Amino acid sequence: MVPLNYYLILSAIVFAIGVIGVLTRRNLIVVLMSIELMLNAVNLTFIAFSRFLGSMEGQVAVFFVMAVAAAEAVIGLAIIISVYRHRQSLDPQEMQLLKW
Amino acid sequence: MVSSETGIVGYDLLRWIPLIPLLGSVINIFFGPALGRKNAGALGCAAVGASCAIAFYVFFQLPAAGIFRDVIYTWIDSGSFIVNLSFQADALTAVMLLIVTGIGFLIHVYSLGYMGHDEGEARFFVYLNLFIFFMLVLVMADNLLLLFVGWEGVGLCSYLLIGFWYEDVNNTIAGNKAFIVNRIGDLGFILGIFLLVTELGRQGIWTLDFAELQKHVQILSPATIGLITLLLFVGATGKSAQIPLFVWLPDAMAGPTPVSALIHAATMVTAGVYMTARLHFLFSLAPATMSLIAWTGAATAVFAATIALTQNDIKKVLAYSTVSQLGYMFLAVGVGAFSAAIFHVFTHAFFKACLFLGAGSVIHALAGEQNMRKMGGLKAHMPKTYWTYVIATLAIAGIPLTAGFFSKDLILWQAFSHGAYVLWGVGLVTAAMTAFYMFRQLFLVFHGECRADAHAQAHLHESPAVMTWPLILLAIGSVFTGWLGAPEYLWGSRWDHWLEAIFGRAEHHGSMAAEITVTLLTIAVVAVGIYWAYAKYGTAGARIDEGSENLIYRLSLNKYYIDELYDFVFVRPFTVCSRVLAQWIDPWVIDGTVNGIAAIARGMSWVTRGLQTGNVQHYAAGFLVGALALLAYYIGQF
């Protein structure tokens, strides 16, 4: 059996990749994908602990996360499409109107 | 519904006496312009006329010692302190009711003619009716607080009426002056009320009701009563134009002449005398205040009379004569002769209203001219005005068998018989001066050559009947009202008998022989005053136009520079203070504080607003840093 630590390390690496993607990429679609990556990294952690502790609660949490992620993806993509139609660009650095 | 304990009778008709003029005023406010000038004026007159009719009815219904009361609702109900909105009528109030509504009605009718050409006639009658309303509230109030409402109300209306022709800034300034000077007096008055309430409340009696007050004021200490009466008297000096607050009244001449008649004769200025008479039970307990009142009254009487000697404006003479006559009234109050004071209020209302309306008639005929040096010889052109003016002049001068003779003589005799010989002497001198300046005016205006310019002479005309009839009625009153208060050696006084229920039985000091001697002395000095005026202004070829350069003459002509003195002592420092506050304190200290705080906030935000870039990824980085910090913190906990 693969030890728990391996799962956690993998999950942390995936999460960090997601964070870096969210913070640095210049394309909103990639940013959205990075957010999915972070969510799935968290899912992986939940599953690993669930298995390790022999409890079903972690798996329940994963279902919730997946449902939220699906909804978020739908809304997020819809927003991205309407932003693109409006501005012909998906670079978050060009979307800075909401400031002082 | 008779309350057996006090003899107070409920009487629902009373409320209509003040309410009808209020109604007239309100209707004219909203519909006056739609009604048109003539109808608005007629409505105003009808309202006061109806009120006058009810007042007469109440007067004849009222039993000698009875009190009618009409409680409308409870105004203030706070624990044991209850103030009703309620009106009362006793002998004193009934007399004042007749003066206010009767003279007020005649002045209203007169105004129909006088203001007939004025664009603002509807507005004028709104103010007049409101004035009558507040004056009626003042005299009919059964508690001190409601009296104060009327007191303030007449102050407001006087301001509105004095500044009626507001296009001329001088009129507005005169209105402001009346309002502000009255305000100073009112401050004293309301402080007096506060002190009375709290001091009585400390003894467990919470009331402002006159009947209750009369029962309980004895429990107050003399020093407290002295202070209360002093404060109340400060209010009276403001409203009734006594030294030192008389300065507003001569300036109040800026208003239309019927207003002067209304303020000076029927209402407003008599409020102070009425208030002291209404609270006579309180004032009687304060001998020091009473003596101050007497001296203030005497000083005001002689002071104003000396100013009136040299004035050239027809209304200014009458204004100072009013101040002087009010001085007589307070002299009477001060020696404890409340009945005599109210009697003089009563007779003075007739002849002073007649004089003012007569002066208005003259001014009307001369198209607004008020300088007596440009009048003269009007006797032939306006006989009705002339003869009524003569009668009123005789009355104010105190010629025997006119109203002024009886009332003024009564006051002088009261002063004499109470042993106040100096006050009596001052009153006597004032009587001589009164005769002089009134006859000077009569000669200057109606006798001799006409000195008006040709254009004005061509325009000369007697006033219409709507103006002369009030004059005639007032002239009749100027003679016969006095007969109610004749001295014992003639046919005795019905007046004292009528007011006995309020002021108690008049005490008779001194002998009848002494009284007759005093009267003869008064007549003698009055005759001297009249002869002096005749010799100087009435003879053919009298030199009217020149004044005199000597110091006393100039002092009198310039009103002893009192206005200038007040200007220097009070007004200037006040405006300087205001200017410092407005130009330095306000922009630098007040605005500086506010703007400084704003500047600090702006400076701080200038530093921190760089954080808000609008870039979502920067915010996300912020989240990350925060999350890592929290994580580090919790890890550090282990």
Interface residues (C-beta under 8 A of the other chain):
Chain A: V19 V22 L23 T24 V31 P92 Q93 M95 Q96 L97 L98 K99 W100
Chain B: R609 Q612 T613 G614 N615 V616 Q617 A620 A621 L624
